[in-house]
Amino acid sequence: MAKTTPGEFVRQVRQEGSKVTWPTPKEAGITSLMVFIMVVIMAVFFLGVDFMLNAGVQYLLGLGG
């Protein structure tokens, strides 16, 4: 495998970067909003699972009263 010079490397990186289809600001905003919504949904889900598991363990150990 031939070694490339730093200049050749930079040229190749720019060439590959020009092939990328970059999202529009609107697409990036919508995608970010959807990710935020999914994070909130998953956080609420795991909070509920945590509470249920905690209640089950406390019941099994007799610490729940």
LINHUHU-V761323 format. One record per pair of residues at least 4 apart in sequence whose C-alpha atoms are under 7 Angstrom apart, sorted by the first residue. I is the first residue (numbers start at 1). J is the second residue. D is the distance in Angstrom with one decimal. If there is no record, write none. Layout:
[[I J D] [I J D]]
//
This chain:
[[4 8 6.0] [4 9 6.2] [5 9 6.2] [6 10 6.2] [7 11 6.3] [8 12 6.2] [9 13 6.2] [10 14 6.2] [11 15 6.1] [12 16 6.1] [13 17 6.0] [14 18 6.2] [15 19 6.9] [23 27 5.7] [23 28 6.0] [24 28 6.2] [25 29 6.1] [26 30 6.2] [27 31 6.1] [28 32 6.1] [29 33 6.1] [30 34 6.2] [31 35 6.2] [32 36 6.2] [33 37 6.2] [34 38 6.2] [35 39 6.2] [36 40 6.3] [37 41 6.2] [38 42 6.1] [39 43 6.0] [40 44 6.2] [41 45 6.2] [42 46 6.1] [43 47 6.0] [44 48 6.3] [45 49 6.3] [46 50 5.9] [47 51 6.2] [48 52 6.2] [49 53 6.1] [50 54 6.0] [51 55 6.1] [52 56 6.2] [53 57 6.1] [54 58 6.1] [55 59 6.1] [56 60 6.2] [57 61 6.1] [58 62 5.9] [58 63 5.0] [58 64 5.1] [59 63 6.2] [59 64 5.3]]
//
